[in-house]
Amino acid sequence: MKKFLLIFIPVIVAAGAVWYLFFRSSAGIQPTSVVESPGINNPGVTTVLPPVSTTAGKVSASPGFIGGRARIAPGSTIDFKLVKAAIYDPNNNKELKSVFLDADGSYKFAVTAGEYVLDLAKGYGSSKNLPQRVYVGPNETLELNFQVGK
């Protein structure tokens, strides 16, 4: 019986790993991991990890969204309307879209499914939480919150 268990358990674990790696997308399971950005008094940063490598904006015509809210870092005095968030192509660091934050610090981008890098546009503020590489799936909304400082 002991030999049977020593063989049976690793086989079950291996079968589960194979299913997770190769069949999870066909089962409708979205691989996600939640990462809390340090110092933010908001819900954590949700980063969806890609099951395969993609090129920014060339996976699907179904739109996804990258959005969230910024908080002012302690000791900073910065006006959200002067801060500009931007998304970049992860392969060549080319700016794809940018938007000024709303008065409450919120922002939102409509994107096609793919990989992106979220950062503040050059010269429009700074953040210890950015840049952040993210993956957005079709019809998915990704929330990414961060702090801004001067």
N, C-alpha and C positions, 0 to 999 in steps of 0.2 A: 504494500500500500504506500509506503514512504517513497519508493522509486517512482511509482505512478504520479504522486503529487509533485515530485521534483521535476518531472517532465511536463505534466499537464499545466501547471501554473505558468511557466515561461511561454508555453505555446499560446495560452489565452492572452497573456500580456502582449505578445508579439502580434497576434491577430487584432487586438484592440488598437495598437499603434498603427498598423497598416490601414485599418478602417479610418482612423482619425486623419492620417496623412493623405489618403487617396480618395476617400469616398465622402468626406464631410460636406463638400459643397453640393454634391448631388442629393444629400439628405436634407438640404435646406438650412444647415447650421452655419451661422456666420461667425468666423473666428474673431474674437475680440479680446482685448486686454485693457483694463482700466488702470491708468497711472495718475496718481495725485501729484500735481505740481506743488512744490514747496511754497508755503507762505500765502496760499490763496484760500480765502474763506468761502469758497464756492465748491460745487460738485467737481469731482476730479476730471482730468483730461481723458477723453476716450480716444484711443488710437486703435483703429482696425488694421490689423496686420494682413498684408496681402497673401493669398494662397499661392500666387505666382507673380513673377516680375512683370511689370507693365510699363508702358510709356504713358506719360501724363496726358490725359484727355483723349486717349485713343482706344479705350476698351469697349465702351458702350455709349449709345446715344441717350440712354436714360440719365436724367440729371441727378446729381447728388448735391449735398450742401456741406460747406465748412462754415461754421459760425461759432459764436461764443461771446464772452464778455471779458473785458479787461478791468483790472482793479488798479488803483494808484498805489504804488509801493510806499511803505511807511517813510515819512520824511520828504517825499517828493511833492512838488507842486506843479502839476502838469495838466493842461486842459485836454480832455479827450478829443476835442474837435481838431487838435493839431497833431494827432497821432494817426498814422496811416499804416494799416495792415496790408500785407501783400502775399500772394502765393507765387511760388517759383517752380519751374520745371526742375525736378531733382537731377536730371541728366546733364543739363548745361547751365543751371542757375539763372536762366532767363526769366525775368518777371513776366507773369502771364496776366495777372489782374491785381488791382490795388483799390482800396477803399478807405476813406477817412472813418474813424470810429464815430458812432453816434454820441450824443451828449451824455448818455448813461454808460458808455464804454462798449456797447454791443457792435457786432459786425457780422456780415454774412456774405458768402460767395456761393453762387450757383456754378457747379463744375460737372464735367462728365466724369465717369468712373475712372480712377487711376491714382497714381502716386503724385504727391505734391509736397512742397516744403512751405510751411507757414512761417513768416517772419514779419518784422516791421520793415517798412520801406526805408531805404537808406536816407538818413537825415531827418526822420520823422519819429524820434523817440528810441528808447532802448528797453530791453527786457532780458532778465536772466533766464526766463523760461523758454525763450525762442532763440534760434530757429528750432522748429519741430517738424520732422518728416512724418507724413501721414498717408494713409490709403483710404480712399472713399469708394465704396461700392455703388452700384446702380441703385437709385431710389433711397440712398442712405443719407442720414444727417449726422455729421460728426461735430461734437461739441468740444471746443478747445478753449479753455479759459487761461488767462495769464496776467501777470502784473507788469505795469509799465512804470518807468522812472525817468528821471531827467538825465 
